[in-house]
Amino acid sequence: MKESILIVEDEDKIARLLEIELECEGYRVAKASNGIDALEKFREGGWDLLLLDVMLPGMSGFELLRRVRQTDTGIPVILLTAKGSVEDKVAGLDQGANDYVTKPFQIEELLARIRAALRLRPVAVIDSPVIPAEDAGCLHATNLMVNESTREVVRSDTSIELTPREFDLLVYLLKNKRQVLNRDQIVQAVWGYDYFGDTNVVDVYIRYIRKKIDSGFEPELIHTVRGVGYVLKDQA
């Protein structure tokens, strides 16, 4: 079955170009030219990926993304942005976007990012057996607990809210605890093999999750290995 992509873009020429290219690649495509119409189409369901312009009439791309993530944390979202600063890119990723492409872009690069995002999207399990709570795939490190099924994060009985990207990064660190991971390894695992951005985004997100899971707690779990990368350690 062909994957369905919703293009949210207010520039007609760009939207039409994307529609043609994606249809040639075998995707089912629909378009929305403003945030309000896009939200209505999204709520109709059936989408495998959103291609989302940041600057939109009616409702900004960031606001649309925020509303999408309130009800769906799994659908891949790729931002199309004319803003090239690290702060703007990080802001989009922190709102829950999976990736971003800065205008003007090469269509081959965008198609590669779409393929990567679709490969990494969560796969729904139909008629799966009920898993007891104690066997629900919890990850632990000292007094930190992460439940992959419910996406709950708790440290010392304190519930912690993480963005989707922060959660994925923490899970990767937990699954590889006591192993020193370099930035390239982290980018490939968390952002995808076709991610073309700077690896310094790893440093930004490590700083984010440190503030949430290490600040105010003992012992410190995430450690920097200078010149190499990062490691999550259990309490000795």
Beta strands, then each sheet from edge to edge (+ up, - down):
strand 1: 4-8
strand 2: 28-32
strand 3: 49-53
strand 4: 77-81
strand 5: 99-102
strand 6: 138-141
strand 7: 144-147
strand 8: 152-155
strand 9: 158-159
strand 10: 181-182
strand 11: 222-225
strand 12: 229-232
sheet 1: 2+ 1+ 3+ 4+ 5+
sheet 2: 6+ 7- 8+ 9-
sheet 3: 10+ 12- 11+
end
